[in-house]
Amino acid sequence: MFDFLKRGKTEPAEAKASATGPLTMPGIAYGSVGRVAWTARDTSSLTRAGFQGNPIGFRCVKVIAEAAAALPLVLYADGERFDVHPVLSLMSRPNGAQGRAELLESLFGQLLLSGDGYVEAVGDGGLPTELHVLRSDRMSVVPGSDGWPAAYEYNVGGRKHRFQVIDGLSPVCHVKSFHPQDDHYGLSPMQAAASAMDVHNSASRWSKALLDNAARPSGAIVYQNGDGMLTPEQYDRLLSEMEMHHQGARNAGRPMLLEGGLDWKPMGFSPSDMEFQQTKEAAAREIALAFGVPPMLIGIPGDATYANYVEASRAFYRLTVLPMASRVSASIAHWLSAFSGEAVELRVDLDQIPALAVEREAQWRRIGEASFLTDAEKRSLLGLPAAE
């Protein structure tokens, strides 16, 4: 879903390019064949059902990925903050087709959809010249004899490219979420919310089917001729027709043609009593809960957990966006440090986040009013460089 672009053939031979670029040339089938299995828990099925086919899952992934990718980053090396640095230049323009926000949005999106994010380094030694985000559903970890990854394999349409880990230096940065039962792959919020997504999707399909079929509720079929008993052949035929034409979401409320003394007795509830809307809203809250998005921020009605929108936005950044962005930026910085030989640290610049303006104002006022601190100590506590 997050394909990077392959460079054109007119570029010089020495130009750098992603090693997986040849595998994604036009003419290769990307999608898998077959219908979506709603109960499947593999990455491809969850992406189709929970992201492409569910508005709540789509919005949760988009709002988290976009918010995390827009966070400003600052670099520290040896305890000193740098505004100009080769790593910052690489992050600002990671490759010829993407900027920093686009690359990070792809990475965060993959992490939310699959629990794993992969970044490929392109270069001949030293700091990489390009960074590319690889699709996690195409990547597999090859564990070594010690249990640690010995290589990574990228598979597209039966063609594979192996990224070998040499002397602990990996050309692929693997960022994964915590998974209690897997040593090599992460657990995505999409997997935790899969059951709620099934309910939400099923309720939508069921409601649509009811509307298409005049929203008629179910009931009972009564045989009124003779002794009120059907022959085995009649019973089997009626049961077969009911299963084939009047069961399942696509046949919900479908009118029946009755004959031979059969009578229809409505016994079900009206669509208003079935409360499909409440069922969908409850499932939507569970999906938002799994992703850590306050329901108020994505337009789910009836949520009174937060006093106002500002409080919900602040909780969203503090509890969801910042922890994930800090973890990913720390992993990328540690990975790039192995290439450059210089220990660097990428941090989120909290002073430039509008949603945290209230907290920032309180912190600055509290430190500014501390008379027992010197100006140098106050600047250090606020994360500012020493005054010249």
C-alpha positions as CSV (number, residue, x, y, z in Angstrom):
1,M,0.0,0.0,0.0
2,F,2.9,2.3,0.7
3,D,5.0,1.7,-2.4
4,F,8.0,3.9,-3.0
5,L,8.8,5.0,-6.6
6,K,11.5,3.4,-8.7
7,R,13.9,5.7,-10.3
8,G,13.8,6.2,-14.1
9,K,16.2,4.6,-16.5
10,T,17.6,7.9,-17.6
11,E,19.5,8.5,-14.4
12,P,23.3,7.9,-14.2
13,A,24.4,4.5,-13.4
14,E,26.0,5.6,-10.2
15,A,22.7,7.0,-8.8
16,K,21.5,5.3,-5.7
17,A,18.2,3.4,-5.6
18,S,16.3,1.0,-3.4
19,A,17.4,-2.6,-3.7
20,T,13.7,-3.6,-3.9
21,G,13.0,-1.3,-6.7
22,P,13.4,-3.9,-9.5
23,L,10.9,-6.2,-7.7
24,T,8.2,-3.6,-7.9
25,M,8.4,-2.9,-11.7
26,P,5.2,-2.6,-13.6
27,G,3.7,-5.8,-14.7
28,I,4.0,-7.6,-11.4
29,A,0.7,-8.5,-9.7
30,Y,0.5,-6.9,-6.2
31,G,-2.8,-8.0,-4.8
32,S,-3.7,-11.5,-3.7
33,V,-6.5,-13.5,-5.3
34,G,-9.7,-14.4,-3.4
35,R,-12.4,-12.7,-1.4
36,V,-11.8,-11.1,2.0
37,A,-12.3,-13.5,5.0
38,W,-13.7,-11.4,7.8
39,T,-12.3,-13.7,10.5
40,A,-8.8,-13.9,9.0
41,R,-6.1,-12.2,11.1
42,D,-3.3,-11.9,8.5
43,T,-2.1,-8.4,7.6
44,S,-3.6,-8.3,4.1
45,S,-7.1,-9.3,5.2
46,L,-7.0,-6.9,8.1
47,T,-5.8,-4.1,5.9
48,R,-8.6,-4.7,3.4
49,A,-11.3,-5.2,6.0
50,G,-10.2,-2.7,8.7
51,F,-8.5,0.1,6.8
52,Q,-9.8,0.0,3.2
53,G,-13.3,-1.2,4.2
54,N,-13.9,0.5,7.5
55,P,-14.2,4.2,8.0
56,I,-13.3,4.1,11.7
57,G,-10.2,2.1,11.2
58,F,-9.2,4.2,8.2
59,R,-9.6,7.4,10.2
60,C,-7.8,6.1,13.3
61,V,-4.7,5.1,11.2
62,K,-4.7,8.3,9.2
63,V,-5.1,10.7,12.2
64,I,-2.3,8.9,14.2
65,A,0.1,8.6,11.3
66,E,-0.4,12.2,10.1
67,A,-0.1,13.6,13.6
68,A,3.1,11.6,14.4
69,A,4.7,12.4,11.0
70,A,4.1,16.1,11.5
71,L,6.0,16.3,14.8
72,P,9.2,18.3,14.6
73,L,12.4,16.5,15.4
74,V,15.6,17.8,17.0
75,L,19.0,16.0,17.1
76,Y,21.3,15.7,20.0
77,A,24.9,14.4,19.9
78,D,27.2,14.2,23.0
79,G,24.5,16.1,24.9
80,E,24.5,19.0,22.5
81,R,21.7,20.1,20.3
82,F,22.3,20.5,16.6
83,D,20.2,22.5,14.2
84,V,22.3,21.4,11.2
85,H,23.5,17.8,10.9
86,P,23.9,15.2,8.1
87,V,21.2,13.0,9.8
88,L,18.8,15.9,9.9
89,S,19.5,16.5,6.2
90,L,18.8,12.9,5.4
91,M,15.6,12.9,7.4
92,S,14.4,16.1,5.7
93,R,14.8,14.6,2.3
94,P,15.1,10.8,2.6
95,N,14.8,10.0,-1.1
96,G,13.9,11.6,-4.4
97,A,10.2,10.9,-4.1
98,Q,9.4,11.6,-0.5
99,G,10.0,14.2,2.2
100,R,10.3,13.6,5.9
101,A,6.5,13.8,6.6
102,E,5.7,11.4,3.7
103,L,8.3,8.8,4.8
104,L,7.3,8.9,8.4
105,E,3.6,8.7,7.6
106,S,4.2,5.6,5.6
107,L,6.3,4.1,8.4
108,F,3.7,4.9,11.1
109,G,0.9,3.6,8.8
110,Q,2.7,0.3,8.3
111,L,3.4,0.0,12.1
112,L,-0.3,0.6,12.9
113,L,-1.6,-1.8,10.2
114,S,0.8,-4.7,10.8
115,G,2.7,-4.0,14.0
116,D,5.9,-3.9,12.0
117,G,7.7,-1.1,10.1
118,Y,10.8,-1.5,7.9
119,V,13.1,1.2,6.6
120,E,15.8,0.4,4.0
121,A,19.1,2.2,3.9
122,V,20.6,2.8,0.4
123,G,24.4,3.6,0.2
124,D,27.9,2.3,-0.2
125,G,29.1,2.9,3.3
126,G,28.9,5.5,6.0
127,L,25.6,7.4,6.4
128,P,22.9,6.2,3.9
129,T,22.2,8.5,1.0
130,E,18.5,7.4,0.8
131,L,15.9,5.9,3.1
132,H,12.8,3.9,1.9
133,V,9.9,2.4,3.7
134,L,9.2,-1.2,2.8
135,R,5.8,-2.9,2.9
136,S,5.6,-5.0,6.0
137,D,3.3,-7.6,4.4
138,R,6.1,-8.4,1.9
139,M,8.9,-8.6,4.4
140,S,9.9,-11.7,6.5
141,V,12.5,-12.1,9.2
142,V,15.1,-14.8,8.8
143,P,16.3,-15.7,12.3
144,G,19.9,-16.8,12.9
145,S,21.2,-19.6,15.1
146,D,21.3,-17.2,18.1
147,G,17.6,-16.2,17.6
148,W,18.4,-12.7,16.4
149,P,17.6,-11.7,12.8
150,A,20.3,-12.8,10.4
151,A,18.6,-11.4,7.3
152,Y,15.4,-9.9,6.0
153,E,13.6,-11.2,2.8
154,Y,11.5,-8.9,0.7
155,N,9.1,-10.9,-1.5
156,V,7.1,-9.5,-4.5
157,G,5.3,-11.8,-6.9
158,G,7.6,-14.8,-6.2
159,R,10.7,-12.7,-6.5
160,K,12.9,-12.2,-3.4
161,H,15.6,-9.9,-2.3
162,R,17.6,-10.7,0.8
163,F,19.0,-8.0,3.1
164,Q,21.9,-9.7,5.0
165,V,22.8,-8.5,8.5
166,I,26.7,-8.4,8.6
167,D,28.6,-7.9,11.8
168,G,25.4,-6.6,13.5
169,L,24.9,-3.9,10.9
170,S,21.6,-4.3,9.2
171,P,20.6,-2.5,6.0
172,V,17.0,-2.6,7.3
173,C,15.7,-0.9,10.4
174,H,12.9,-3.0,11.9
175,V,10.6,-1.2,14.2
176,K,8.0,-3.4,15.9
177,S,5.2,-3.1,18.5
178,F,5.2,-5.2,21.6
179,H,4.0,-8.8,21.0
180,P,3.9,-11.1,24.0
181,Q,3.9,-14.3,22.0
182,D,6.2,-13.5,19.0
183,D,9.9,-12.9,19.1
184,H,10.3,-11.4,15.6
185,Y,7.0,-9.6,14.7
186,G,4.9,-7.0,16.4
187,L,1.2,-7.0,17.4
188,S,-0.8,-4.2,15.6
189,P,-3.8,-2.4,17.0
190,M,-5.6,-3.6,13.9
191,Q,-5.4,-7.2,15.3
192,A,-6.7,-6.2,18.7
193,A,-9.6,-4.3,17.1
194,A,-10.4,-7.1,14.5
195,S,-13.5,-8.4,16.4
196,A,-14.9,-4.9,16.8
197,M,-14.3,-4.3,13.1
198,D,-16.1,-7.4,12.2
199,V,-19.1,-6.3,14.2
200,H,-19.0,-2.8,12.7
201,N,-18.7,-4.1,9.1
202,S,-21.4,-6.7,9.7
203,A,-23.8,-4.2,11.2
204,S,-23.3,-1.9,8.2
205,R,-23.9,-4.7,5.7
206,W,-26.9,-6.0,7.7
207,S,-28.5,-2.5,7.9
208,K,-27.9,-2.0,4.2
209,A,-29.5,-5.3,3.4
210,L,-32.6,-4.5,5.5
211,L,-33.0,-1.2,3.7
212,D,-32.7,-2.9,0.4
213,N,-35.4,-5.4,1.3
214,A,-38.0,-2.9,2.8
215,A,-36.5,-3.4,6.3
216,R,-38.9,-6.3,7.1
217,P,-38.1,-8.2,10.3
218,S,-38.0,-12.0,10.6
219,G,-40.9,-14.2,11.8
220,A,-42.4,-17.7,11.6
221,I,-43.9,-19.8,8.8
222,V,-47.2,-21.5,9.8
223,Y,-48.7,-24.5,7.9
224,Q,-52.5,-24.3,8.1
225,N,-53.7,-27.2,5.9
226,G,-54.6,-30.7,7.0
227,D,-53.1,-31.8,10.3
228,G,-50.6,-28.9,10.2
229,M,-47.7,-31.3,9.5
230,L,-45.4,-31.1,6.4
231,T,-44.1,-34.2,4.7
232,P,-40.4,-34.8,4.9
233,E,-40.0,-33.7,1.3
234,Q,-41.9,-30.5,1.8
235,Y,-40.0,-29.8,5.0
236,D,-36.6,-30.3,3.4
237,R,-37.6,-28.2,0.4
238,L,-38.8,-25.3,2.6
239,L,-35.6,-25.5,4.8
240,S,-33.4,-25.5,1.7
241,E,-35.1,-22.4,0.3
242,M,-34.9,-20.6,3.6
243,E,-31.2,-21.3,3.9
244,M,-30.5,-20.3,0.3
245,H,-32.7,-17.3,-0.2
246,H,-33.5,-15.9,3.3
247,Q,-30.5,-16.3,5.5
248,G,-27.4,-14.3,5.9
249,A,-26.7,-10.6,5.7
250,R,-27.2,-10.3,1.9
251,N,-30.7,-11.8,2.2
252,A,-31.8,-9.9,5.3
253,G,-35.5,-8.9,5.0
254,R,-35.9,-10.5,1.6
255,P,-39.6,-11.1,0.7
256,M,-40.8,-14.7,0.6
257,L,-43.3,-16.3,-1.8
258,L,-45.6,-18.6,0.2
259,E,-47.8,-21.3,-1.2
260,G,-49.7,-24.4,-0.3
261,G,-51.3,-23.2,2.9
262,L,-48.2,-21.5,4.4
263,D,-48.7,-18.3,6.3
264,W,-46.2,-15.7,7.5
265,K,-46.4,-14.5,11.1
266,P,-44.1,-11.6,11.9
267,M,-42.2,-12.2,15.2
268,G,-39.1,-10.0,15.0
269,F,-38.3,-6.5,16.1
270,S,-38.5,-3.4,14.0
271,P,-35.2,-1.9,12.7
272,S,-35.4,0.8,15.4
273,D,-35.7,-1.9,18.1
274,M,-32.7,-3.8,16.7
275,E,-30.5,-0.8,17.5
276,F,-28.1,-1.3,14.7
277,Q,-26.9,2.2,15.1
278,Q,-26.0,1.7,18.8
279,T,-24.3,-1.5,17.9
280,K,-22.2,0.2,15.3
281,E,-21.3,3.1,17.7
282,A,-20.3,0.7,20.4
283,A,-18.0,-1.2,18.0
284,A,-16.6,2.1,16.7
285,R,-15.6,3.0,20.3
286,E,-13.9,-0.3,20.7
287,I,-11.9,0.3,17.5
288,A,-10.9,3.8,18.6
289,L,-10.0,2.4,22.0
290,A,-7.6,-0.2,20.5
291,F,-5.9,2.5,18.5
292,G,-5.8,5.0,21.4
293,V,-7.8,7.7,19.6
294,P,-10.4,9.6,21.7
295,P,-13.8,9.0,20.0
296,M,-14.5,12.7,20.2
297,L,-11.7,13.4,17.7
298,I,-13.1,11.1,15.0
299,G,-16.7,12.2,15.3
300,I,-18.2,9.3,17.3
301,P,-21.3,10.7,19.1
302,G,-22.3,10.1,22.6
303,D,-18.8,10.1,24.2
304,A,-18.5,12.2,27.4
305,T,-15.1,10.9,28.6
306,Y,-13.4,14.2,28.0
307,A,-14.6,17.6,29.1
308,N,-13.8,19.3,25.8
309,Y,-12.0,18.9,22.5
310,V,-8.7,20.5,23.8
311,E,-8.5,18.0,26.6
312,A,-9.1,15.1,24.2
313,S,-6.5,16.4,21.8
314,R,-3.9,16.7,24.6
315,A,-4.6,13.2,25.9
316,F,-4.4,11.9,22.3
317,Y,-0.9,13.4,21.9
318,R,0.4,12.4,25.3
319,L,-1.0,8.8,25.4
320,T,-0.8,7.8,21.7
321,V,1.2,10.0,19.3
322,L,4.2,11.0,21.4
323,P,5.0,7.5,22.8
324,M,5.0,6.0,19.3
325,A,6.8,8.8,17.7
326,S,9.5,8.8,20.4
327,R,10.0,5.1,20.1
328,V,10.3,5.2,16.3
329,S,12.6,8.2,16.2
330,A,14.9,6.6,18.9
331,S,15.1,3.3,16.8
332,I,15.9,5.2,13.6
333,A,18.6,7.3,15.4
334,H,20.2,4.2,17.0
335,W,20.2,2.5,13.6
336,L,21.7,5.4,11.8
337,S,24.4,5.8,14.5
338,A,25.8,2.4,13.5
339,F,26.4,3.7,10.0
340,S,27.9,7.1,10.8
341,G,29.9,5.9,13.9
342,E,28.5,8.9,15.8
343,A,26.0,8.4,18.6
344,V,23.0,10.6,17.8
345,E,19.6,10.9,19.3
346,L,16.4,12.1,17.6
347,R,13.8,13.6,19.9
348,V,10.4,15.2,19.4
349,D,10.5,18.9,20.0
350,L,7.7,19.3,22.5
351,D,7.8,23.1,22.4
352,Q,6.5,23.2,18.8
353,I,3.3,21.1,19.4
354,P,0.2,23.3,19.6
355,A,-1.8,20.7,21.4
356,L,0.6,20.9,24.4
357,A,0.6,24.7,24.6
358,V,-1.2,24.7,28.0
359,E,1.3,22.3,29.5
360,R,4.2,24.2,28.0
361,E,3.0,27.5,29.4
362,A,2.6,26.0,32.9
363,Q,6.1,24.5,32.8
364,W,7.8,27.7,31.6
365,R,6.0,29.7,34.3
366,R,6.9,27.2,37.0
367,I,10.5,27.1,36.1
368,G,10.7,30.9,35.4
369,E,9.4,31.6,38.9
370,A,11.9,29.3,40.6
371,S,14.2,31.9,42.2
372,F,16.7,29.3,43.4
373,L,17.6,28.3,39.8
374,T,20.2,30.2,37.7
375,D,19.4,31.2,34.2
376,A,21.7,28.5,32.9
377,E,19.9,25.8,35.0
378,K,16.5,27.1,33.8
379,R,17.6,26.8,30.1
380,S,18.9,23.3,30.7
381,L,15.6,22.2,32.3
382,L,13.7,23.6,29.4
383,G,15.9,21.8,26.9
384,L,17.4,25.0,25.5
385,P,21.1,25.3,24.5
386,A,23.3,27.4,26.7
387,A,23.2,31.1,26.1
388,E,26.2,32.5,24.1
